[in-house]
Amino acid sequence: MPPKRRRMSPLPFVGLSLALLLLPSALSQKVRLTVMGVYTPFQSLARGTERLVGGSASAGHEQELQKKVDFLQDEVVRQSNKIAQLEAGLAQVGALPPSIKASGRSVILAGVLLPSDTSPWRRSLLVTEGSQAGVRKGMLVVYNSQLVGRILETAPWASRVQLVTDPGFSARAVSSPRVYTAGVSFEKRHTGVYKGASGDKGQLLWTLGETAMETGSYVLTTEDPLNNVPAGLILGRVLRGSAGGTGMDRAEVEPALNFRGLETVALLPGPTEAE
């Protein structure tokens, strides 16, 4: 069997403590100071450990605060973007023709998700609002007082817009002369039909009036309740006009908008939906 280890007796320490307590402080002061000096290195070690742990905790706290600051800065940017979108939407609503404002239609604002179509046979774009926001097929899409197109397809959170340059788009329209001559007034002009062409332009067809379709004049929509088209929306400008009076006049029309540069649009519900 291994020899038993002898335990150190605590009696010497107890006796030393009692002697220090009983001796006068004048005699035991040096001994006390000497004994306390033994603990100085341990005290310094304890303080160093505390600073190290406290420094790590402080560094972790600073990192947490920095994360909160970064989050708040990102939130400020997001809110600023939302405010900018709302301001752009309000500007669009303010620029709508008076006839649309007076109709009581509730405008739906949407962002442009994809400004162009990958198909060479279509002219369309995608917007960020769909059936969940009340978007329905056939709604007109405008930017300020300019007609962008018509809702062609809807999904819960996105919709496809058929642009005015798409071959399938058509609307009643009229060329507004830049100069009014004697005997010609806005009320007496006969309207024609605007249709999208196969490229990035459109055509104004079948105008029967005597008003010349001047180069540079605006092409405007006329009232067409069956197709949910109000009067006064701009379709584009005449590139090459005609002298008028032939009964079979047509003009090439360039859109007033660069559709690839659009960021926000407004969707107009029909009169029945507005009621």
Backbone torsions as a table, in degrees:
resi	resn	phi	psi	omega
1	MET	NA	137.5	178.9
2	PRO	-67.4	148.2	-179.8
3	PRO	-65.9	143.8	178.6
4	LYS	-71.3	137.9	177.4
5	ARG	-78.5	134.8	179.6
6	ARG	-83.3	129.0	178.2
7	ARG	-82.3	143.3	178.7
8	MET	-74.1	131.4	-178.3
9	SER	-79.6	136.6	178.7
10	PRO	-80.0	-1.4	-175.7
11	LEU	-61.7	-40.1	178.5
12	PRO	-59.7	-39.3	-179.7
13	PHE	-69.2	-37.9	178.2
14	VAL	-65.0	-42.0	179.3
15	GLY	-64.8	-39.6	179.0
16	LEU	-63.9	-41.0	179.9
17	SER	-64.6	-41.5	179.7
18	LEU	-67.5	-37.8	179.0
19	ALA	-63.5	-40.9	179.4
20	LEU	-66.6	-32.6	178.7
21	LEU	-73.1	-36.1	-175.5
22	LEU	-83.4	-31.5	179.8
23	LEU	-67.7	149.2	174.8
24	PRO	-60.9	147.6	-176.6
25	SER	-62.7	-27.5	179.6
26	ALA	-65.3	-35.9	-179.4
27	LEU	-82.1	-33.0	-174.4
28	SER	-96.6	1.4	-175.1
29	GLN	-63.5	-44.8	-177.8
30	LYS	-64.4	-39.8	179.2
31	VAL	-63.4	-42.7	179.2
32	ARG	-61.3	-44.7	179.7
33	LEU	-63.3	-38.3	178.9
34	THR	-64.1	-45.3	178.8
35	VAL	-62.6	-42.1	179.6
36	MET	-66.0	-31.4	178.7
37	GLY	-65.1	-25.5	177.9
38	VAL	-63.0	-30.3	-177.3
39	TYR	-84.4	-8.2	-177.3
40	THR	-59.2	-48.1	178.6
41	PRO	-59.3	-38.7	179.2
42	PHE	-66.0	-36.7	178.5
43	GLN	-64.8	-43.8	178.0
44	SER	-62.0	-40.5	178.3
45	LEU	-63.4	-41.0	179.2
46	ALA	-63.6	-42.5	179.3
47	ARG	-65.4	-40.1	178.3
48	GLY	-62.6	-41.5	178.0
49	THR	-63.6	-39.4	179.0
50	GLU	-64.2	-42.2	178.1
51	ARG	-63.7	-39.4	-179.6
52	LEU	-63.9	-47.4	179.1
53	VAL	-65.3	-42.4	178.5
54	GLY	-64.4	-36.9	177.9
55	GLY	-64.8	-40.8	178.3
56	SER	-64.3	-42.1	178.4
57	ALA	-64.7	-38.5	179.0
58	SER	-66.0	-41.5	178.3
59	ALA	-63.0	-41.5	177.6
60	GLY	-63.8	-38.1	178.2
61	HIS	-65.4	-40.9	178.7
62	GLU	-64.2	-40.4	177.5
63	GLN	-62.9	-39.9	178.2
64	GLU	-64.6	-40.6	177.3
65	LEU	-64.9	-39.6	179.5
66	GLN	-64.3	-38.0	177.0
67	LYS	-62.2	-41.6	178.7
68	LYS	-65.0	-39.6	178.7
69	VAL	-64.0	-44.2	179.1
70	ASP	-62.2	-41.1	179.0
71	PHE	-62.9	-44.1	-179.7
72	LEU	-65.4	-37.9	177.4
73	GLN	-64.2	-42.3	176.5
74	ASP	-62.4	-38.4	179.4
75	GLU	-66.2	-37.4	177.1
76	VAL	-62.7	-41.9	178.9
77	VAL	-63.6	-43.8	179.7
78	ARG	-62.8	-44.5	179.7
79	GLN	-66.0	-36.4	177.1
80	SER	-63.6	-39.4	177.7
81	ASN	-65.0	-40.3	178.0
82	LYS	-63.6	-41.5	178.8
83	ILE	-63.1	-41.6	178.5
84	ALA	-62.7	-39.9	177.9
85	GLN	-65.3	-41.4	178.4
86	LEU	-65.1	-40.6	178.1
87	GLU	-63.4	-40.8	177.9
88	ALA	-64.4	-39.3	177.6
89	GLY	-64.7	-42.5	177.7
90	LEU	-63.2	-37.5	177.6
91	ALA	-64.6	-38.1	177.9
92	GLN	-65.1	-44.8	179.2
93	VAL	-62.1	-39.3	179.0
94	GLY	-66.7	-25.3	-178.3
95	ALA	-90.9	-0.4	178.9
96	LEU	-66.7	151.1	177.3
97	PRO	-59.2	149.6	-178.8
98	PRO	-57.6	-32.8	-178.4
99	SER	-64.0	-34.8	179.1
100	ILE	-74.4	-40.8	178.6
101	LYS	-62.0	-39.7	-177.7
102	ALA	-73.2	-17.7	-177.4
103	SER	-75.1	-15.2	179.6
104	GLY	78.8	17.0	179.6
105	ARG	-71.1	134.9	177.8
106	SER	-87.2	114.8	-175.1
107	VAL	-80.3	137.4	174.7
108	ILE	-106.6	121.8	179.1
109	LEU	-90.6	140.6	-178.4
110	ALA	-144.8	147.8	173.3
111	GLY	-88.2	157.4	178.4
112	VAL	-90.2	119.1	-178.5
113	LEU	-84.0	-51.8	175.9
114	LEU	-129.8	120.3	-173.9
115	PRO	-80.9	-1.8	-178.9
116	SER	-148.8	167.1	-178.7
117	ASP	-106.8	141.0	179.3
118	THR	-77.5	-17.5	179.8
119	SER	-80.7	133.4	177.8
120	PRO	-73.9	-10.4	-177.2
121	TRP	-96.7	-6.6	-178.4
122	ARG	-124.1	153.6	171.5
123	ARG	-123.6	101.9	-175.9
124	SER	-151.3	170.7	172.7
125	LEU	-144.3	164.1	179.9
126	LEU	-108.8	138.9	177.2
127	VAL	-117.0	162.5	-169.2
128	THR	-90.6	10.7	176.7
129	GLU	-120.7	144.7	-178.8
130	GLY	-135.2	-153.5	-175.1
131	SER	-63.2	-27.5	177.6
132	GLN	-63.4	-27.2	179.3
133	ALA	-95.4	4.9	179.1
134	GLY	94.5	10.7	179.4
135	VAL	-74.6	134.2	-179.7
136	ARG	-128.9	153.2	177.9
137	LYS	-60.2	136.8	179.1
138	GLY	98.1	-12.8	177.8
139	MET	-61.8	142.6	175.5
140	LEU	-79.8	146.1	178.8
141	VAL	-118.7	125.4	-175.5
142	VAL	-129.2	159.6	169.2
143	TYR	-129.8	110.8	-170.6
144	ASN	57.2	-122.5	179.9
145	SER	-101.8	17.0	-176.1
146	GLN	-109.8	134.1	-177.3
147	LEU	-81.3	123.9	179.1
148	VAL	-90.9	-43.9	-179.0
149	GLY	167.3	-151.8	-175.4
150	ARG	-138.5	143.5	177.9
151	ILE	-64.5	124.7	-177.8
152	LEU	-103.0	-41.1	-179.4
153	GLU	-142.2	149.1	178.9
154	THR	-128.3	149.3	171.3
155	ALA	-130.8	172.8	-177.6
156	PRO	-56.6	-38.0	-174.8
157	TRP	-127.3	16.0	177.8
158	ALA	-159.3	159.7	-180.0
159	SER	-145.2	152.0	176.4
160	ARG	-102.0	133.1	-178.6
161	VAL	-107.1	124.1	173.6
162	GLN	-81.5	114.6	-176.5
163	LEU	-72.0	160.8	-180.0
164	VAL	-67.2	-15.2	178.1
165	THR	-90.3	-3.7	178.3
166	ASP	-70.4	139.9	-178.8
167	PRO	-59.1	-22.1	-179.1
168	GLY	-86.2	-3.7	-177.5
169	PHE	-90.6	137.9	174.9
170	SER	-150.5	153.5	179.0
171	ALA	-163.3	150.8	174.3
172	ARG	-68.8	136.1	-175.2
173	ALA	-152.4	168.9	-179.4
174	VAL	-146.9	148.8	175.8
175	SER	-90.6	124.0	-179.3
176	SER	-91.4	112.0	-177.1
177	PRO	-65.4	143.1	178.4
178	ARG	-72.9	-28.5	-179.1
179	VAL	-127.6	125.3	177.7
180	TYR	-87.0	124.4	179.1
181	THR	-102.3	169.9	-177.6
182	ALA	-61.9	135.1	176.7
183	GLY	85.5	-1.3	-179.3
184	VAL	-121.8	124.6	178.3
185	SER	-131.4	164.0	-178.0
186	PHE	-61.7	-38.5	-176.2
187	GLU	-67.8	-29.1	-174.4
188	LYS	-90.6	-7.8	-177.7
189	ARG	-72.7	140.0	176.2
190	HIS	-88.3	145.1	-177.3
191	THR	-92.5	164.5	176.3
192	GLY	-126.0	-159.0	-179.8
193	VAL	-123.9	126.3	173.3
194	TYR	-93.4	135.2	177.2
195	LYS	-135.1	143.7	173.4
196	GLY	-69.5	148.8	179.0
197	ALA	-104.3	-178.8	-177.1
198	SER	-76.6	-15.8	179.3
199	GLY	-101.1	-139.1	179.6
200	ASP	-100.9	22.2	-178.4
201	LYS	-132.0	179.2	177.5
202	GLY	-133.2	-177.3	179.2
203	GLN	-136.8	144.9	171.6
204	LEU	-105.2	116.7	-171.4
205	LEU	-118.5	159.9	167.7
206	TRP	59.6	36.7	174.7
207	THR	-80.8	125.2	-174.5
208	LEU	-106.0	-1.6	-177.1
209	GLY	-78.5	176.8	179.0
210	GLU	-94.9	0.4	-179.3
211	THR	-78.8	130.4	178.4
212	ALA	-71.0	139.0	174.3
213	MET	-87.9	92.2	-172.4
214	GLU	-74.3	145.2	175.3
215	THR	-63.2	128.6	-178.9
216	GLY	93.3	-8.4	179.9
217	SER	-76.3	153.2	-179.5
218	TYR	-79.6	145.8	172.6
219	VAL	-106.3	120.7	-174.4
220	LEU	-116.5	151.2	174.3
221	THR	-74.8	153.1	172.5
222	THR	-115.1	166.9	-176.1
223	GLU	-61.3	124.4	-179.7
224	ASP	-143.2	80.8	-174.9
225	PRO	-61.2	-33.6	-177.7
226	LEU	-63.1	-32.8	179.9
227	ASN	-103.6	11.0	176.7
228	ASN	61.3	37.9	-178.8
229	VAL	-113.3	117.6	175.3
230	PRO	-81.8	168.5	179.5
231	ALA	-84.4	150.6	170.2
232	GLY	97.1	1.0	177.0
233	LEU	-82.4	137.9	-176.8
234	ILE	-83.6	127.5	176.2
235	LEU	-96.7	-32.8	-179.5
236	GLY	164.1	-161.6	178.3
237	ARG	-124.6	149.0	179.3
238	VAL	-74.3	125.0	177.3
239	LEU	-83.8	-51.1	178.5
240	ARG	-131.5	114.5	-174.3
241	GLY	-95.8	-170.4	178.9
242	SER	-134.7	168.3	-176.9
243	ALA	-80.2	-14.5	179.3
244	GLY	84.6	161.8	174.8
245	GLY	87.1	0.3	-178.0
246	THR	-87.0	-20.6	-178.4
247	GLY	83.6	-10.5	179.7
248	MET	-134.2	32.4	-174.2
249	ASP	-71.2	150.5	172.5
250	ARG	-146.6	154.2	-179.6
251	ALA	-141.6	145.2	175.0
252	GLU	-82.8	133.7	-173.6
253	VAL	-119.9	129.0	175.6
254	GLU	-98.3	130.6	-179.7
255	PRO	-57.4	149.1	178.9
256	ALA	-80.7	-10.8	-175.3
257	LEU	-118.7	151.1	165.9
258	ASN	-93.9	100.4	-172.7
259	PHE	-63.6	-28.4	179.7
260	ARG	-70.5	-17.3	-179.7
261	GLY	-96.0	2.5	-178.2
262	LEU	-75.0	140.6	175.5
263	GLU	-117.5	-34.5	178.1
264	THR	-135.7	149.9	176.6
265	VAL	-139.5	168.8	176.7
266	ALA	-120.2	137.2	-179.1
267	LEU	-107.6	131.3	-176.1
268	LEU	-108.2	117.6	174.4
269	PRO	-71.7	161.4	178.5
270	GLY	-70.8	166.0	180.0
271	PRO	-58.1	-37.3	-179.2
272	THR	-65.7	-41.3	179.3
273	GLU	-67.1	-37.2	179.4
274	ALA	-63.9	-37.4	178.4
275	GLU	-66.5	NA	NA
